[in-house]
Amino acid sequence: MDRKTQIHFWYAILAIFAILFFQEWWQASRQIEIVPYSRFEQWLEAGRVAEVSVRENRIEGRLKAPGPEERP
């Protein structure tokens, strides 16, 4: 292989790893955990909940910062 072909090959490998890293990061940031309502109430009283949306059959919330029990 000539030098120009080798450079393109490494750019392609780098691009694949970048896409895989981004995909892993995106999935980790979008992870949803179902928690008991009692724990949600505790987090709400402690001021750890940033957003709440109430729907017909579910309550969704976003934490300000995940604690040690939310993410390993």
N, C-alpha and C positions, 0 to 999 in steps of 0.2 A: 504494500500500500504506500502511496505517496503521502507526504506530510499533510496536504490539504484534506485528504480523505480521513486521516487519523483525527484531525481537529474536529471535523464534522461528527465523527463517531463519538468523541468525548462530549461534545455539546449535546448530542442526543441522549447519552447516558445521564448527563447532568440534568437535563430537562425531565427525564422520566423520574429520577429521584426527587426532584423538586415537586413534581405533580403528586407523587406518592406521599411526600411529607405534608403538603398542603391538604390533601384529602384526609389524612389521619388527624391533622389539627382541626379541620372543619368538623369531622365527626365527633371528636372529643368535645368541642365547644357546643355542639348541638345535642349533647346527651341529655335525655329526659329521664328523671327518676320519679317513680310514683311513691309518695310518702303518705303515711296515715294523717288524717286530719288533725289529730292531737299534736303531732310533731310540727305540722304547719302552723297551728295556733301558737306553739311555743316560739317558733321562729318569728312570727308576727309580733308577739309581745316583746321579744328581745330586740326588735328593730332591724332584723336581718333581711327582711323582704323589701325589695326595691319596687316591684310592680305586681299587681294582682288583676286578673280578669276573671269575671264570674260568668259562667255560661249555664245553660239549662241543667246539665248533669255533671258539670265538673268545675273545679276552681283551679286556675293556673296561676303560678307566681314565679317571679325571678328573684333569686337571692342577690344581695349586694356583692357579697364575696363568699364563695364556697368555703365551708369549714372542713376540718379533717374528716368528718364522717360522710360528707357528700362525695368527695373525689379521693380515690386512693393515691 
